[in-house]
Amino acid sequence: MIDTLPISIPELSCAGKTIELVNQYKYLGIIFDKNLTFQPHFQSVCKKVSSSIGCLLHIKRYLTNHAFKILINSFVLTVIDYGFPIWGHLSQFHLKLLQTKINHLLGAFYYPRIFNKYKKTLHYARPHNIDYRDLWERCNIFSITERLEYFYLIFAYKSVRNCNIREIADEFKFLSSSRTNKLLLPRHRTTLFRKSIFFQAAKNWNCLPLEAKDNDVSYGQYIKLISQWILDKRLK
């Protein structure tokens, strides 16, 4: 839905066509708002995730572990993953909210008796004695913050190694020292740019071990290295 801004501004046009100023618009499935907070998109994601989780909770008793893992990846995590590096620069509160939804689904599937007890007595309160990291391991999934970091690193690799889009490739420059293979962090004057995919991708790239940033590392090898690096950090 497009809402026209109730303000008076000069008319803008491009190629003879008037450009309408709106509060928000959807482009390739992502909702952009006028301040790039991505709150409308986040709310849309939460709604879709909650709907999918609700459906899975209704059929969880009929699912095998293998089928459950396929469904949670296909109908829940893919909703979050789509364009995540673009809109994911939200507060920890927002990311935690998404994680809580995922944890609730995992806990209800693997510990139905515990969750049914809490649901009846504490009105949807979630038990705190469950090791959710163990459940992430069982389902072979990253946490929400880990997923965001993973996609930032994917974007960094594609941008510095085989990007054919000049406007993107030009945003990534290596420091003069080739020994560390670190990227020059883009200068910024606003908090918004610091949250951008360009800044966050470069920042996360610089934290990687040298073996992952080696020029000879293939894309497949890179995926394995960053996945293991993220998992190793989880255990620390």
Secondary structure by P-SEA (a helix, b strand, c coil): cbbbbcccccccccccbbbbbccccccccccccccccaaaaaaaaaaaaaaaaaaaaaccccccaaaaaaaaaccccccccccccccccccaaaaaaaaaaaaaaaaaaacaaaaaaaaaccccccccccaaaaaaaaaccccaaaaaaaaaaaaaaaaacccccaaaaaacccccccccccccccccccccccccaaaaaaaaaaacccccccccccaaaaaaaaaaaaaaaaac
